[in-house]
Amino acid sequence: MADAIKKQFGAESELIKGGGGIFDVKVNGKLIYSKHKTGRFPEHQEIFDAVGARSGG
């Protein structure tokens, strides 16, 4: 996912270890995706769309 984000947006991302299978995506400290809430891992395009909406692009 980090490589896909870098390729799509030219932005560095960081994987932060958590527990219990949690996978959250935050942009500028704001939660844009939570595996805990959806019960599944996101598709890359879902994250791209959410990042684009947060950044105005």
DRENDO-731144 format. One line per 4 residues: number of its first residue (from 1); their letters; for each residue y, x, z of C-alpha. Coordinates in Angstrom, 2 decimals. Each point is the difference from the previous one (the first is absolute). Example, Ala and Ser with C-alpha at 12.3 -4.5 7.8 and 13.67 -1.06 7.14 Angstrom:
<pts>
1> as> -4.50/12.30/7.80; 3.44/1.37/-0.66
</pts>
This chain:
<pts>
1> mada> 0.00/0.00/0.00; 2.44/2.83/0.84; -0.52/1.56/-3.43; 0.55/-3.34/-1.71
5> ikkq> 3.25/-0.58/1.91; 1.25/3.49/-0.90; -0.87/-0.51/-3.67; 1.61/-3.47/-0.17
9> fgae> 3.15/0.67/2.07; 0.26/3.76/0.38; -0.07/-0.52/3.77; -2.02/1.86/2.58
13> seli> -2.10/-2.13/2.33; -1.88/0.83/3.13; -3.33/-1.16/1.35; 0.18/-0.52/3.74
17> kggg> -3.33/-0.34/1.76; -0.55/-3.22/1.87; -2.95/-1.72/1.52; -2.16/-2.99/-0.76
21> gifd> 0.34/0.11/-3.79; 3.71/-0.85/0.03; 1.81/0.79/-3.25; 3.72/-0.76/0.00
25> vkvn> 2.59/0.94/-2.58; 3.58/0.41/1.14; 3.12/0.76/-2.03; 2.98/1.33/1.93
29> gkli> -1.67/-1.18/3.19; -0.56/-3.56/-1.26; -3.56/-1.32/-0.29; -0.76/-1.09/-3.58
33> yskh> -3.79/-0.29/0.20; -2.52/-0.33/2.80; -3.76/0.13/-0.50; -0.29/-1.34/3.53
37> ktgr> 1.82/-3.18/-1.10; -1.70/-0.42/-3.40; -3.48/1.25/0.90; -0.25/2.17/-3.12
41> fpeh> 1.21/3.24/-1.51; 2.93/-0.47/-2.42; -0.06/0.55/-3.74; 2.42/2.67/-1.18
45> qeif> 2.05/-2.55/-1.96; 0.54/-2.09/3.14; 1.55/3.00/1.70; 2.06/0.93/-3.07
49> davg> 1.36/-3.55/-0.20; 0.85/-0.05/3.70; 1.67/3.43/-0.12; 1.96/-1.02/-3.10
53> arsg> 1.19/-3.18/1.73; 1.10/1.98/3.08; 1.84/2.60/-2.06; 1.63/-2.45/-2.39
57> g> -1.94/1.39/-2.94
</pts>
